[in-house]
Amino acid sequence: MIDTETTAPANQTPKRRGRKPIGTVAMTAAERKRKSRAEQRQRGFADFGKRIPRSFACDLDEVAINLLRRAAEQEGVPVYVVLERLIATHLGTAA
């Protein structure tokens, strides 16, 4: 016996899988990421208390890395929190 209340009508097409397109064509991965980063920046600007993701790279020697890891472990926070605090303290910027 078929339950007519729970089955979809025959003329209704099933939902399409995947990410919904904006316009007529689905965005590429690069377009989606670009849009996501722009939205992150806007959210960060709207609330100054939030972090705005930025690329940053530097070389540290093994001693410095171990000191950062040890400090982060003692405080129970990620290493980036210790780095941000160090930068804010020594460069005078707000964390």
Phi and psi in degrees as GROMACS dihedral restraints (atoms count N, CA, C in turn):
[ dihedral_restraints ]
;  ai    aj    ak    al  type     phi  dphi    fc
    3     4     5     6     1   -99.6    20    10
    4     5     6     7     1   129.7    20    10
    6     7     8     9     1   -85.2    20    10
    7     8     9    10     1   111.1    20    10
    9    10    11    12     1   -74.7    20    10
   10    11    12    13     1   -18.8    20    10
   12    13    14    15     1   -77.7    20    10
   13    14    15    16     1   -30.4    20    10
   15    16    17    18     1   -98.7    20    10
   16    17    18    19     1   -14.9    20    10
   18    19    20    21     1   -88.4    20    10
   19    20    21    22     1   148.1    20    10
   21    22    23    24     1   -73.9    20    10
   22    23    24    25     1   147.6    20    10
   24    25    26    27     1   -61.4    20    10
   25    26    27    28     1   152.8    20    10
   27    28    29    30     1   -66.8    20    10
   28    29    30    31     1   -29.2    20    10
   30    31    32    33     1   -83.9    20    10
   31    32    33    34     1    -6.1    20    10
   33    34    35    36     1   -88.6    20    10
   34    35    36    37     1   129.6    20    10
   36    37    38    39     1   -81.9    20    10
   37    38    39    40     1   148.2    20    10
   39    40    41    42     1   -68.5    20    10
   40    41    42    43     1   155.9    20    10
   42    43    44    45     1   -64.1    20    10
   43    44    45    46     1   141.0    20    10
   45    46    47    48     1   -80.0    20    10
   46    47    48    49     1   144.0    20    10
   48    49    50    51     1   -83.6    20    10
   49    50    51    52     1   162.3    20    10
   51    52    53    54     1    94.4    20    10
   52    53    54    55     1  -179.2    20    10
   54    55    56    57     1   -73.7    20    10
   55    56    57    58     1   136.3    20    10
   57    58    59    60     1   -69.1    20    10
   58    59    60    61     1   137.8    20    10
   60    61    62    63     1   -76.8    20    10
   61    62    63    64     1   154.1    20    10
   63    64    65    66     1  -102.7    20    10
   64    65    66    67     1   112.6    20    10
   66    67    68    69     1    91.0    20    10
   67    68    69    70     1  -137.0    20    10
   69    70    71    72     1  -102.7    20    10
   70    71    72    73     1   -18.8    20    10
   72    73    74    75     1  -121.4    20    10
   73    74    75    76     1   139.4    20    10
   75    76    77    78     1   -65.0    20    10
   76    77    78    79     1   146.6    20    10
   78    79    80    81     1   -72.5    20    10
   79    80    81    82     1   151.1    20    10
   81    82    83    84     1   -76.4    20    10
   82    83    84    85     1   168.2    20    10
   84    85    86    87     1   -60.2    20    10
   85    86    87    88     1   -39.7    20    10
   87    88    89    90     1   -65.5    20    10
   88    89    90    91     1   -40.8    20    10
   90    91    92    93     1   -65.4    20    10
   91    92    93    94     1   -41.5    20    10
   93    94    95    96     1   -61.8    20    10
   94    95    96    97     1   -44.3    20    10
   96    97    98    99     1   -66.4    20    10
   97    98    99   100     1   -41.0    20    10
   99   100   101   102     1   -60.0    20    10
  100   101   102   103     1   -44.1    20    10
  102   103   104   105     1   -64.5    20    10
  103   104   105   106     1   -41.8    20    10
  105   106   107   108     1   -62.2    20    10
  106   107   108   109     1   -44.1    20    10
  108   109   110   111     1   -65.2    20    10
  109   110   111   112     1   -39.6    20    10
  111   112   113   114     1   -63.7    20    10
  112   113   114   115     1   -41.0    20    10
  114   115   116   117     1   -65.9    20    10
  115   116   117   118     1   -38.4    20    10
  117   118   119   120     1   -61.6    20    10
  118   119   120   121     1   -44.5    20    10
  120   121   122   123     1   -61.8    20    10
  121   122   123   124     1   -42.7    20    10
  123   124   125   126     1   -64.2    20    10
  124   125   126   127     1   -41.3    20    10
  126   127   128   129     1   -63.6    20    10
  127   128   129   130     1   -39.3    20    10
  129   130   131   132     1   -65.7    20    10
  130   131   132   133     1   -38.5    20    10
  132   133   134   135     1   -70.7    20    10
  133   134   135   136     1   -32.7    20    10
  135   136   137   138     1   -68.8    20    10
  136   137   138   139     1   -34.7    20    10
  138   139   140   141     1  -125.6    20    10
  139   140   141   142     1   102.7    20    10
  141   142   143   144     1   -66.2    20    10
  142   143   144   145     1   -14.3    20    10
  144   145   146   147     1   -76.4    20    10
  145   146   147   148     1   -15.9    20    10
  147   148   149   150     1   -88.1    20    10
  148   149   150   151     1   155.1    20    10
  150   151   152   153     1   -80.4    20    10
  151   152   153   154     1   142.5    20    10
  153   154   155   156     1  -105.3    20    10
  154   155   156   157     1   116.7    20    10
  156   157   158   159     1   -63.1    20    10
  157   158   159   160     1   132.9    20    10
  159   160   161   162     1  -136.3    20    10
  160   161   162   163     1   150.8    20    10
  162   163   164   165     1   -78.1    20    10
  163   164   165   166     1   138.1    20    10
  165   166   167   168     1  -153.4    20    10
  166   167   168   169     1   133.6    20    10
  168   169   170   171     1  -138.3    20    10
  169   170   171   172     1   140.9    20    10
  171   172   173   174     1  -154.2    20    10
  172   173   174   175     1   157.6    20    10
  174   175   176   177     1   -99.3    20    10
  175   176   177   178     1   130.2    20    10
  177   178   179   180     1  -123.6    20    10
  178   179   180   181     1   145.1    20    10
  180   181   182   183     1   -78.9    20    10
  181   182   183   184     1   169.3    20    10
  183   184   185   186     1   -62.2    20    10
  184   185   186   187     1   -34.8    20    10
  186   187   188   189     1   -63.8    20    10
  187   188   189   190     1   -46.5    20    10
  189   190   191   192     1   -63.8    20    10
  190   191   192   193     1   -41.8    20    10
  192   193   194   195     1   -61.7    20    10
  193   194   195   196     1   -44.6    20    10
  195   196   197   198     1   -64.2    20    10
  196   197   198   199     1   -39.1    20    10
  198   199   200   201     1   -63.3    20    10
  199   200   201   202     1   -43.2    20    10
  201   202   203   204     1   -63.2    20    10
  202   203   204   205     1   -44.9    20    10
  204   205   206   207     1   -62.3    20    10
  205   206   207   208     1   -42.4    20    10
  207   208   209   210     1   -64.8    20    10
  208   209   210   211     1   -43.5    20    10
  210   211   212   213     1   -63.1    20    10
  211   212   213   214     1   -42.6    20    10
  213   214   215   216     1   -64.6    20    10
  214   215   216   217     1   -41.0    20    10
  216   217   218   219     1   -65.7    20    10
  217   218   219   220     1   -41.4    20    10
  219   220   221   222     1   -64.2    20    10
  220   221   222   223     1   -35.7    20    10
  222   223   224   225     1   -88.5    20    10
  223   224   225   226     1   -12.8    20    10
  225   226   227   228     1    71.7    20    10
  226   227   228   229     1    33.6    20    10
  228   229   230   231     1  -127.4    20    10
  229   230   231   232     1   162.1    20    10
  231   232   233   234     1   -67.6    20    10
  232   233   234   235     1   159.6    20    10
  234   235   236   237     1   -60.6    20    10
  235   236   237   238     1   -36.9    20    10
  237   238   239   240     1   -62.3    20    10
  238   239   240   241     1   -29.8    20    10
  240   241   242   243     1   -66.1    20    10
  241   242   243   244     1   -42.5    20    10
  243   244   245   246     1   -63.6    20    10
  244   245   246   247     1   -43.5    20    10
  246   247   248   249     1   -61.7    20    10
  247   248   249   250     1   -44.4    20    10
  249   250   251   252     1   -61.7    20    10
  250   251   252   253     1   -40.7    20    10
  252   253   254   255     1   -65.5    20    10
  253   254   255   256     1   -42.3    20    10
  255   256   257   258     1   -60.7    20    10
  256   257   258   259     1   -44.0    20    10
  258   259   260   261     1   -64.6    20    10
  259   260   261   262     1   -45.0    20    10
  261   262   263   264     1   -63.7    20    10
  262   263   264   265     1   -40.1    20    10
  264   265   266   267     1   -67.8    20    10
  265   266   267   268     1   -45.2    20    10
  267   268   269   270     1   -89.9    20    10
  268   269   270   271     1   -18.1    20    10
  270   271   272   273     1  -108.8    20    10
  271   272   273   274     1    -4.7    20    10
  273   274   275   276     1    73.6    20    10
  274   275   276   277     1    22.2    20    10
  276   277   278   279     1   -97.2    20    10
  277   278   279   280     1   156.7    20    10
  279   280   281   282     1   -75.8    20    10
  280   281   282   283     1   135.6    20    10
